[in-house]
């Protein structure tokens, strides 16, 4: 046994309460190293060895180097003062592991154990109950639809012009209201809008007034109507909170520009020296971008200001939550206070954070509910779009990603293929719709909530900013109807199969030679198998699954044998014992 590879600490990453009487235990080992792992647990007040309970751990994820085991224990009574250790047994050797290290065989249960003390609710993961069922639709308001030309900036260029980082095309809130039926018909149930507050740029991440909607987008009555209509159509809507930084012309920063160290807002920012010089950037700014000064989110006055901003738009307009920009650059203490206050007003408000890596420090019940999953996007681009890696490497990346979070979190991650900050996935695929369709199918069937960037569903393509921020194409003749139909079909399959938004994930096939990957989603007695052939060739694939009737709900056929023919660039979604209802 590779003892050095065994990793478990009694911290929230490895043991946490699911509710008042259920605990989840996790442990990591070297890949394919253990035959049997058992958890032995008891209550502190249990006085003899007869009270020891033994529970097997289940292999949940496996990357290239490690295996990740889990089990959930129902203690029946409050899960307080729970002591435990692990036993590893491969027939030839048995060792145990507790807080004091490793023992041969079973340890003295009174001496070598870990202990979980109390199931505080804030130590678990209690995101809104509806948040694992979301299908997001991200809208960049300036480029979605011009619903009222009288609001458009004077220097507006014609709709559909080549996007630049400076030009305006006139999209507004009324245009979004006009197309809610289109969004609803797509199958989406949550709209996320990039910033709508007053700012000079077309992207609005350089806010100058957090209490006013940008005039070119409309007014507060427009937003109120949008929110009401979204709710009437049984959808959710979240706004973009730019609380990590402000715009250069935000009055509070301008006060420091004018008064220097004497400004009462000087401590709201990080100033190297005075006077503030725009070209020298002698102040901290996000991404070293001079127009967006970094805010001191550890200053109590700044924290209170932005908490009130968050409260205001929820109280006054009944939005369903916030997406927090550049969340991984903000002090986590801010999120703890922000979450507490927001949830007090609206307990089921959704808090989504932006990060491009591991979201571990952001996602917790006393911080944020979920985060943007760029790790998912990166893996999809590398395998499906660019063919830079093989299925086995893709499998490693996905399993590693899933091992980072509790299942409750993974099921709620914002799984994007692209955004306003990346090249469009269609562009990454070199506009090969066959590849793109594979990625969409995987996005809709893997753990996490699919996120569509406006226009992806009709084939919009473009390189990174500014080209990804092109105008929505409303001329139906120019829309890719095949892709639109594919999106609708996959969304319908996802929404009608609980397994896809609640089920466990396990890899099934990693065939590097033929470029085939398959995985399962399971919950209770329900099971779905997804097969991806990302090659140019047709192949015959043996499925190591139960031989019974499987319904291919995507291709509307039945499978009764374990051997299946998979055409080139094809997807199969097999539902155990199912019917053709999607």
TISE-980552 format. One line per 2 residues: number of its first residue (from 1); for each residue z negated, y, x of C-alpha. Coordinates in Angstrom, 3 decimals, padded with zeros to 6 digits, always signed. Layout:
<rs>
NUM) Z,Y,X; ... .
</rs>
This chain:
<rs>
1) +000.000,+000.000,+000.000; +000.840,+003.490,+001.179 .
3) -002.613,+004.972,+000.658; -001.665,+008.285,+002.265 .
5) +000.853,+008.941,-000.532; -001.692,+008.626,-003.343 .
7) -002.431,+012.027,-004.840; -004.965,+012.897,-007.508 .
9) -007.478,+015.718,-007.739; -009.649,+016.329,-010.808 .
11) -007.855,+019.609,-011.508; -005.820,+020.699,-014.524 .
13) -002.583,+019.492,-012.928; -003.912,+015.922,-012.992 .
15) -006.393,+015.717,-015.863; -006.431,+017.927,-018.913 .
17) -007.458,+017.782,-022.576; -004.788,+017.222,-025.203 .
19) -007.408,+017.908,-027.845; -011.173,+017.581,-028.199 .
21) -011.173,+013.781,-027.868; -008.044,+013.014,-025.826 .
23) -007.551,+013.324,-022.074; -004.348,+012.930,-020.073 .
25) -004.715,+011.437,-016.582; -001.983,+011.670,-013.919 .
27) -001.629,+010.235,-010.423; +001.152,+010.232,-007.826 .
29) +002.031,+007.386,-005.440; +004.825,+006.483,-003.031 .
31) +008.005,+005.326,-004.756; +008.053,+001.675,-005.770 .
33) +004.778,+001.045,-003.944; +002.382,-000.024,-006.692 .
35) +002.484,-003.019,-008.996; -000.502,-002.252,-011.220 .
37) -002.622,+000.864,-011.583; -005.605,+000.949,-013.896 .
39) -007.874,+003.780,-014.887; -011.521,+002.828,-015.233 .
41) -013.581,+005.324,-017.228; -016.972,+005.738,-018.881 .
43) -019.333,+008.413,-020.124; -021.998,+009.786,-017.813 .
45) -024.686,+008.602,-020.233; -023.428,+004.982,-020.126 .
47) -026.124,+003.117,-018.203; -024.474,-000.169,-017.289 .
49) -021.226,-001.627,-016.126; -020.542,-003.212,-019.510 .
51) -019.513,+000.221,-020.780; -016.608,+000.550,-018.344 .
53) -013.229,+000.853,-020.077; -010.039,-000.198,-018.276 .
55) -006.665,+001.355,-019.200; -003.300,+000.730,-017.479 .
57) -001.306,+003.715,-016.276; +002.380,+003.934,-017.135 .
59) +005.159,+004.922,-014.731; +006.605,+008.048,-016.330 .
61) +008.803,+009.639,-013.640; +010.288,+008.507,-010.346 .
63) +012.020,+010.758,-007.854; +013.440,+009.806,-004.467 .
65) +010.051,+009.687,-002.782; +007.322,+009.374,-005.391 .
67) +006.229,+007.639,-008.580; +004.274,+009.562,-011.208 .
69) +001.925,+007.628,-013.476; +000.155,+008.803,-016.623 .
71) -002.057,+007.597,-019.417; -003.764,+009.228,-022.386 .
73) -007.291,+008.156,-023.291; -008.776,+008.678,-026.730 .
75) -012.522,+008.838,-026.156; -013.188,+008.825,-029.952 .
77) -015.976,+011.344,-029.440; -015.931,+014.615,-027.542 .
79) -014.363,+014.007,-024.128; -017.269,+015.442,-022.146 .
81) -018.823,+014.108,-018.939; -016.149,+011.473,-018.509 .
83) -016.390,+009.639,-015.194; -013.477,+007.642,-013.805 .
85) -011.775,+006.031,-010.840; -008.450,+004.273,-010.219 .
87) -007.799,+000.657,-009.225; -004.575,-000.385,-007.456 .
89) -003.765,-004.093,-007.508; -000.628,-005.769,-006.148 .
91) -001.950,-009.369,-006.180; -002.373,-009.383,-002.388 .
93) -004.603,-006.343,-002.149; -006.915,-004.402,-004.397 .
95) -008.274,-000.944,-003.644; -010.004,+001.701,-005.716 .
97) -009.977,+005.478,-005.488; -012.698,+007.932,-006.469 .
99) -013.922,+011.363,-005.411; -015.309,+009.978,-002.131 .
101) -012.076,+008.278,-001.182; -010.877,+004.660,-001.107 .
103) -012.856,+001.428,-001.380; -011.747,-002.146,-000.992 .
105) -011.878,-003.857,-004.368; -013.947,-002.284,-007.120 .
107) -016.312,+000.517,-006.047; -019.957,+000.971,-006.884 .
109) -019.344,+002.780,-010.167; -022.523,+004.819,-009.689 .
111) -021.370,+006.263,-006.372; -017.602,+006.793,-006.138 .
113) -016.020,+008.438,-009.146; -014.339,+011.596,-010.394 .
115) -015.826,+013.435,-013.360; -014.250,+015.509,-016.106 .
117) -016.897,+017.800,-017.582; -015.729,+019.492,-020.772 .
119) -012.527,+019.759,-022.880; -012.266,+023.534,-023.093 .
121) -009.334,+024.493,-025.268; -008.089,+026.983,-022.690 .
123) -007.714,+024.140,-020.198; -005.105,+022.340,-022.310 .
125) -001.616,+023.217,-023.465; -001.487,+024.494,-027.018 .
127) +001.831,+026.256,-027.521; +003.018,+027.056,-031.069 .
129) +003.718,+023.823,-032.941; +007.298,+024.848,-033.686 .
131) +008.172,+025.771,-030.115; +009.514,+022.349,-029.035 .
133) +012.129,+022.474,-031.806; +013.765,+025.709,-030.709 .
135) +017.418,+026.217,-029.923; +017.661,+029.647,-028.337 .
137) +020.518,+032.101,-028.524; +020.326,+034.797,-025.854 .
139) +021.949,+038.089,-026.740; +022.777,+040.916,-024.341 .
141) +022.897,+043.604,-027.059; +025.291,+045.973,-025.310 .
143) +027.989,+043.298,-025.257; +027.482,+041.279,-028.446 .
145) +029.042,+043.397,-031.192; +029.614,+047.046,-032.000 .
147) +028.319,+047.368,-035.546; +028.274,+051.164,-035.727 .
149) +030.664,+053.127,-033.540; +028.814,+056.368,-034.239 .
151) +025.993,+055.059,-032.040; +028.217,+054.282,-029.056 .
153) +027.753,+056.258,-025.818; +030.314,+059.021,-025.300 .
155) +031.738,+057.357,-022.198; +032.122,+053.991,-023.965 .
157) +035.109,+051.920,-022.788; +037.187,+049.804,-025.215 .
159) +035.584,+046.568,-026.401; +036.645,+043.708,-024.167 .
161) +037.245,+045.843,-021.073; +036.382,+044.381,-017.692 .
163) +032.601,+044.676,-017.346; +031.093,+046.693,-014.518 .
165) +027.471,+047.393,-013.694; +027.843,+050.911,-015.052 .
167) +030.177,+050.844,-018.067; +029.221,+050.720,-021.750 .
169) +031.043,+048.963,-024.576; +028.972,+049.872,-027.605 .
171) +027.103,+046.776,-028.719; +024.136,+047.490,-030.997 .
173) +021.504,+046.004,-033.309; +023.629,+046.482,-036.402 .
175) +026.299,+044.318,-034.807; +023.741,+041.543,-034.410 .
177) +022.703,+041.900,-038.061; +026.358,+041.589,-039.083 .
179) +026.663,+038.237,-037.303; +023.418,+036.509,-038.284 .
181) +025.336,+034.140,-040.547; +027.476,+033.159,-037.550 .
183) +024.375,+032.523,-035.437; +022.678,+030.564,-038.201 .
185) +025.806,+028.470,-038.793; +025.831,+027.538,-035.102 .
187) +022.473,+025.847,-035.652; +020.363,+028.265,-033.613 .
189) +016.791,+028.949,-034.749; +015.528,+031.506,-032.223 .
191) +017.170,+034.695,-030.971; +016.129,+036.164,-027.637 .
193) +017.389,+039.674,-026.966; +017.424,+041.260,-023.537 .
195) +015.717,+044.708,-023.499; +016.386,+047.081,-026.370 .
197) +014.050,+049.916,-025.355; +015.198,+053.315,-024.154 .
199) +016.781,+053.165,-020.701; +019.800,+054.741,-018.930 .
201) +021.553,+051.530,-017.809; +023.635,+049.115,-019.856 .
203) +021.150,+046.294,-019.174; +018.006,+048.307,-020.115 .
205) +015.723,+046.719,-017.529; +014.989,+050.243,-016.222 .
207) +012.843,+051.323,-019.176; +011.995,+055.011,-019.686 .
209) +010.269,+054.689,-023.080; +008.594,+051.467,-024.197 .
211) +007.919,+052.813,-027.692; +011.498,+053.784,-028.571 .
213) +014.665,+051.784,-029.151; +017.634,+052.958,-027.155 .
215) +019.663,+055.313,-029.421; +022.938,+053.526,-028.640 .
217) +021.376,+050.339,-030.091; +020.065,+051.963,-033.262 .
219) +016.576,+052.808,-034.443; +013.344,+051.164,-035.553 .
221) +014.617,+050.703,-039.092; +017.519,+048.702,-037.659 .
223) +015.122,+046.477,-035.730; +012.913,+046.009,-038.770 .
225) +015.929,+044.976,-040.824; +017.074,+042.596,-038.076 .
227) +013.665,+040.905,-037.863; +013.391,+040.616,-041.642 .
229) +016.878,+039.100,-041.927; +016.212,+036.673,-039.084 .
231) +013.042,+035.480,-040.817; +014.791,+035.258,-044.158 .
233) +017.240,+032.848,-042.535; +014.314,+030.780,-041.226 .
235) +014.822,+031.760,-037.599; +012.596,+033.352,-034.961 .
237) +013.194,+036.369,-032.745; +011.622,+037.371,-029.432 .
239) +012.038,+040.554,-027.416; +012.262,+041.109,-023.665 .
241) +009.143,+042.682,-022.170; +009.840,+044.416,-018.874 .
243) +006.240,+044.774,-017.742; +006.651,+044.041,-014.043 .
245) +008.441,+047.299,-013.330; +009.716,+050.437,-015.050 .
247) +012.705,+052.706,-014.754; +012.790,+055.418,-012.087 .
249) +012.855,+058.056,-014.816; +009.888,+056.688,-016.756 .
251) +007.693,+059.788,-017.282; +004.664,+058.158,-015.665 .
253) +006.581,+057.479,-012.451; +008.206,+060.896,-012.558 .
255) +004.733,+062.408,-012.708; +004.035,+060.754,-009.348 .
257) +007.406,+061.919,-007.988; +006.470,+065.511,-008.864 .
259) +002.733,+065.553,-008.101; +002.495,+062.943,-005.380 .
261) -000.947,+061.633,-004.541; -002.442,+064.128,-006.997 .
263) -000.874,+062.380,-010.003; -003.321,+060.500,-012.207 .
265) -000.712,+057.729,-012.310; -000.410,+057.319,-008.534 .
267) -002.391,+054.062,-008.626; -000.052,+052.666,-011.265 .
269) +002.480,+051.999,-008.501; +002.674,+050.923,-004.874 .
271) +003.570,+054.026,-002.845; +003.974,+053.760,+000.923 .
273) +003.769,+057.492,+001.621; +004.467,+060.854,+000.021 .
275) +006.624,+062.531,-001.101; +008.527,+059.795,-002.928 .
277) +012.076,+059.612,-001.589; +014.619,+057.762,-003.724 .
279) +017.017,+056.862,-000.932; +014.298,+055.748,+001.464 .
281) +012.626,+053.636,-001.243; +009.166,+054.387,+000.117 .
283) +007.656,+052.641,-002.869; +007.696,+049.012,-003.967 .
285) +010.532,+048.138,-006.355; +011.651,+044.907,-007.934 .
287) +014.323,+043.150,-005.912; +014.332,+046.204,-003.588 .
289) +016.297,+047.987,-006.331; +015.417,+051.681,-006.128 .
291) +015.870,+052.410,-009.826; +013.097,+050.011,-010.881 .
293) +009.670,+050.820,-009.321; +007.140,+047.986,-009.249 .
295) +004.083,+048.394,-011.492; +000.546,+047.643,-010.334 .
297) -000.365,+045.014,-012.904; -003.840,+044.660,-011.416 .
299) -004.699,+048.220,-012.394; -006.816,+048.025,-015.577 .
301) -005.150,+051.108,-017.098; -001.679,+049.655,-016.536 .
303) -002.744,+046.312,-017.982; -004.178,+047.962,-021.080 .
305) -001.053,+050.101,-021.533; +001.262,+047.089,-021.580 .
307) -001.020,+044.962,-023.707; -000.844,+047.710,-026.309 .
309) +002.958,+047.716,-025.998; +002.970,+043.995,-026.665 .
311) +000.639,+044.394,-029.626; +002.574,+047.321,-031.107 .
313) +005.933,+045.565,-031.522; +004.288,+042.491,-033.012 .
315) +002.070,+044.437,-035.410; +004.714,+046.899,-036.544 .
317) +007.832,+044.745,-036.561; +006.544,+041.164,-036.846 .
319) +008.536,+039.846,-033.898; +007.733,+036.242,-032.982 .
321) +006.896,+036.733,-029.343; +007.896,+038.013,-025.935 .
323) +010.029,+036.919,-023.039; +008.320,+038.369,-019.945 .
325) +010.738,+039.575,-017.280; +010.067,+038.628,-013.639 .
327) +006.892,+036.885,-014.770; +006.371,+035.114,-011.465 .
329) +005.881,+038.481,-009.722; +003.122,+039.611,-012.095 .
331) -000.573,+038.933,-011.485; -001.646,+035.920,-013.540 .
333) -004.770,+037.805,-014.628; -002.492,+040.048,-016.682 .
335) -001.097,+037.074,-018.601; -004.581,+035.802,-019.368 .
337) -005.531,+039.102,-020.972; -002.122,+039.640,-022.562 .
339) -002.081,+036.161,-024.106; -005.600,+036.492,-025.495 .
341) -004.856,+039.781,-027.229; -001.412,+038.792,-028.518 .
343) -002.634,+035.455,-029.891; -005.505,+037.223,-031.630 .
345) -002.951,+039.243,-033.597; -000.440,+036.432,-034.069 .
347) -001.798,+032.989,-033.097; +001.626,+031.348,-033.139 .
349) +003.363,+034.049,-031.098; +005.548,+032.585,-028.349 .
351) +005.178,+033.814,-024.765; +008.092,+032.877,-022.488 .
353) +008.128,+033.759,-018.790; +011.000,+034.234,-016.393 .
355) +010.873,+032.248,-013.168; +013.584,+030.679,-011.030 .
357) +011.338,+027.965,-009.614; +008.175,+025.992,-010.381 .
359) +006.490,+027.594,-013.410; +003.121,+025.959,-012.775 .
361) +001.175,+029.167,-012.259; +002.613,+030.733,-015.410 .
363) +002.399,+028.035,-018.061; -001.050,+027.329,-019.426 .
365) -002.751,+027.808,-022.768; -004.518,+030.929,-021.498 .
367) -001.314,+032.366,-019.995; +002.244,+031.685,-021.143 .
369) +003.523,+028.991,-023.489; +006.725,+028.198,-021.644 .
371) +009.151,+029.428,-019.008; +012.837,+029.664,-018.158 .
373) +013.930,+026.423,-016.530; +016.327,+027.395,-013.764 .
375) +015.455,+024.131,-011.999; +017.296,+022.400,-014.847 .
377) +020.282,+024.710,-014.501; +020.472,+024.270,-010.743 .
379) +020.587,+020.477,-011.050; +023.270,+020.667,-013.747 .
381) +025.429,+023.022,-011.686; +025.110,+020.889,-008.563 .
383) +026.094,+017.625,-010.256; +028.231,+018.353,-013.312 .
385) +029.878,+021.661,-012.450; +030.386,+021.556,-008.682 .
387) +030.082,+017.823,-007.934; +028.066,+018.629,-004.820 .
389) +025.547,+015.839,-005.468; +025.567,+012.290,-006.824 .
391) +023.727,+010.931,-009.894; +020.864,+009.608,-007.731 .
393) +020.204,+013.082,-006.332; +020.460,+014.566,-009.812 .
395) +017.972,+011.964,-011.032; +015.585,+012.907,-008.224 .
397) +015.779,+016.593,-009.177; +015.224,+015.956,-012.890 .
399) +012.326,+013.556,-012.412; +010.722,+015.877,-009.869 .
401) +011.123,+018.751,-012.326; +009.543,+016.783,-015.179 .
403) +006.658,+015.677,-012.956; +005.641,+019.300,-012.408 .
405) +004.387,+019.850,-015.952; +002.507,+018.121,-018.735 .
407) +004.888,+016.598,-021.276; +003.762,+019.221,-023.803 .
409) +005.164,+021.874,-021.458; +008.369,+020.051,-020.460 .
411) +009.307,+019.677,-024.127; +009.115,+023.462,-024.511 .
413) +010.838,+024.674,-021.365; +013.749,+027.078,-021.857 .
415) +016.659,+024.890,-020.675; +019.544,+027.184,-019.831 .
417) +022.962,+026.524,-018.359; +023.530,+030.201,-017.623 .
419) +022.219,+033.675,-018.416; +022.904,+037.364,-017.875 .
421) +021.750,+036.828,-014.270; +024.097,+033.959,-013.339 .
423) +027.717,+032.972,-013.441; +028.734,+031.413,-016.736 .
425) +028.547,+027.620,-016.646; +032.180,+027.437,-017.752 .
427) +033.041,+029.456,-014.645; +030.909,+027.161,-012.469 .
429) +032.973,+024.262,-013.888; +036.149,+026.035,-012.784 .
431) +036.892,+026.319,-016.523; +037.098,+022.523,-016.894 .
433) +036.056,+022.017,-020.507; +035.552,+018.287,-019.927 .
435) +032.721,+018.988,-017.501; +031.294,+021.703,-019.687 .
437) +031.093,+019.386,-022.675; +029.113,+016.859,-020.613 .
439) +026.624,+019.574,-019.647; +026.191,+020.701,-023.253 .
441) +025.493,+017.127,-024.365; +022.860,+016.719,-021.659 .
443) +021.306,+020.089,-022.460; +020.925,+019.012,-026.085 .
445) +019.457,+015.585,-025.307; +017.114,+016.152,-022.356 .
447) +013.456,+017.282,-022.609; +013.155,+021.001,-023.254 .
449) +014.663,+023.563,-025.595; +018.393,+024.281,-025.210 .
451) +019.273,+027.928,-024.580; +022.762,+029.258,-025.300 .
453) +023.946,+032.530,-023.758; +026.030,+034.377,-026.344 .
455) +029.673,+033.354,-026.155; +029.087,+030.116,-024.265 .
457) +029.844,+028.344,-027.517; +033.383,+029.769,-027.663 .
459) +034.222,+029.404,-023.976; +033.370,+032.768,-022.394 .
461) +033.720,+032.484,-018.629; +032.907,+034.790,-015.748 .
463) +031.308,+035.058,-012.338; +027.818,+036.468,-011.809 .
465) +026.759,+039.964,-012.876; +028.657,+041.953,-014.001 .
467) +031.357,+039.421,-014.954; +028.973,+037.173,-016.911 .
469) +028.106,+040.128,-019.159; +031.518,+040.363,-020.792 .
471) +031.975,+041.245,-024.441; +031.664,+038.639,-027.152 .
473) +035.093,+037.574,-028.392; +035.266,+037.952,-032.173 .
475) +038.987,+037.305,-032.499; +038.945,+033.706,-033.761 .
477) +042.399,+033.068,-032.347; +040.955,+033.608,-028.856 .
479) +037.857,+031.482,-029.415; +037.699,+027.924,-028.128 .
481) +037.238,+026.084,-031.418; +036.963,+022.673,-029.749 .
483) +033.945,+023.894,-027.808; +032.409,+025.583,-030.841 .
485) +032.704,+022.375,-032.839; +031.159,+020.412,-029.944 .
487) +028.171,+022.749,-029.835; +027.604,+022.467,-033.582 .
489) +027.830,+018.680,-033.500; +025.372,+018.317,-030.604 .
491) +022.950,+020.827,-032.119; +023.013,+018.893,-035.378 .
493) +022.295,+015.634,-033.552; +019.356,+017.205,-031.738 .
495) +017.828,+018.764,-034.842; +018.117,+015.554,-036.844 .
497) +016.511,+013.269,-034.275; +012.823,+013.753,-033.587 .
499) +013.179,+011.611,-030.459; +015.209,+014.360,-028.781 .
501) +012.609,+017.082,-029.188; +009.436,+014.986,-028.919 .
503) +010.334,+011.792,-027.060; +009.575,+010.605,-023.548 .
505) +012.313,+010.608,-020.913; +013.159,+007.729,-018.566 .
507) +016.122,+007.220,-016.247; +018.202,+004.153,-017.010 .
509) +021.305,+004.120,-014.758; +022.135,+006.012,-011.551 .
511) +025.564,+004.837,-010.431; +026.694,+006.980,-007.489 .
513) +029.864,+005.005,-006.871; +031.210,+005.490,-010.399 .
515) +029.446,+008.821,-011.100; +027.614,+007.510,-014.164 .
517) +024.147,+008.464,-015.319; +022.134,+007.244,-018.303 .
519) +018.667,+007.937,-019.645; +016.483,+007.145,-022.635 .
521) +014.396,+009.224,-025.013; +011.653,+007.293,-026.833 .
523) +008.867,+007.956,-029.279; +006.972,+005.361,-031.293 .
525) +009.592,+002.816,-032.377; +012.493,+005.251,-032.101 .
527) +014.831,+005.105,-029.120; +017.958,+006.965,-028.014 .
529) +020.122,+006.148,-024.986; +022.436,+008.792,-023.497 .
531) +025.283,+007.708,-021.205; +027.248,+010.219,-019.119 .
533) +030.487,+009.270,-017.355; +031.299,+012.243,-015.122 .
535) +034.231,+010.561,-013.398; +037.982,+010.663,-013.846 .
537) +038.060,+006.917,-014.600; +037.216,+004.655,-017.493 .
539) +034.440,+002.184,-016.689; +032.703,-000.817,-018.172 .
541) +028.938,-000.301,-018.077; +026.148,-002.809,-018.585 .
543) +023.176,-001.297,-020.398; +019.749,-002.784,-019.572 .
545) +018.528,-002.294,-023.129; +017.512,-004.442,-026.077 .
547) +020.474,-006.307,-027.561; +020.575,-005.094,-031.121 .
549) +022.629,-002.732,-033.265; +022.976,+000.695,-031.668 .
551) +024.702,+003.548,-033.458; +026.715,+005.980,-031.339 .
553) +025.915,+009.078,-033.372; +028.207,+011.280,-031.292 .
555) +031.322,+009.118,-031.427; +030.525,+007.655,-034.854 .
557) +030.696,+003.986,-033.970; +028.403,+000.984,-033.591 .
559) +027.491,-000.898,-030.411; +026.264,-004.492,-030.612 .
561) +026.773,-005.659,-027.018; +025.099,-004.586,-023.792 .
563) +028.476,-004.062,-022.151; +030.146,-000.822,-023.193 .
565) +033.422,+000.854,-022.233; +032.994,+004.509,-021.303 .
567) +036.132,+006.674,-021.010; +036.433,+009.339,-018.314 .
569) +034.302,+012.448,-018.838; +032.636,+010.938,-021.878 .
571) +029.241,+011.026,-023.546; +027.631,+008.338,-025.679 .
573) +024.434,+008.923,-027.660; +023.154,+005.578,-028.894 .
575) +020.449,+005.415,-031.529; +018.585,+002.159,-031.876 .
577) +019.106,+000.651,-035.303; +020.347,+003.986,-036.547 .
579) +023.072,+005.094,-038.889; +025.799,+007.657,-038.516 .
581) +023.650,+010.467,-039.879; +023.412,+013.043,-037.120 .
</rs>
